[in-house]
């Protein structure tokens, strides 16, 4: 699995966990819906840490909590 896929899956998991829409997430994170949609629909090929940090702040979680999942713990190294 790629890093981008793992980030996408984690955001989808959090949306489900918090019973939240993309619109609501964008509102609490004070960021455009398009930024989140670009990650989820594959337009953003490498989401910036700042973007993920904004999502974490909106959800009241740390970056460590965001990345502390089995998917991230078992990622293959991507060298391009």
N, C-alpha and C positions, 0 to 999 in steps of 0.2 A: 504494500500500500504506500502511496506517496504521501508526503507531508501535507500537500494541499487537500487531499482526500480526507486525511485524518482531521484536519482543521474543520473542514466542511461537516464531517460526521459529528464532531464535538459540538459545533454550534447547533446543528439539528437536534442533537441529544438534549442540549440545554433548553432549546425552545420547547421541546416536548416536556422536559422535567418541570419547567416553570409555567407550562401551559400558556405559552406566549406566542404572539404572531411576530413576523418580521417587522411590521409597523411598530408594535409596542416596544420591541427590542431597540429599534432605531431611536425611538423617542426617549427611552430611559438612558440610552448611551449618548444622546445628543450628537448623532451622526446620521448622514443621509441613508435612507433605505437602500439606495443604489449600491452603497459600499458593502452592505451585508449581502445583498442579492448577487453582487459580482463575485463574492467568495462562494456562495452557495451554488451558483449556476456556472462556475468555472471560468468566468471572464477574468478574474484576478488570479494570475498564475503564481503569485507569491505574496500573500497578504503580509502587510507590515506588522511588526510587533506592536507598534503604536495603535493600530486598528484593533488588534486582539486585546490590548490593554484597555481600550475604551469599552469594549464589550465586557471585559471582566469587571471594570469599575461599575458599569451599569447594573451588573448582576450581583455586585457585592462579593466578588471572589478575587483571589490573587491569580497571577499568571501561573504560579506553581500548581494551584488547584485546577486551572484550566488544562494544563498539560499532564496532570497526574492521572492518566488512564492507561489501560493495557495497550490501546492502539499506539500511543506515543512511545510507550516503553519498548515496543517491538518493531519500530520503524527501521527499514533498511536505510543505509546511508545513501543519499542521492548526490552524486558528483557529476556536474555538467560543465 
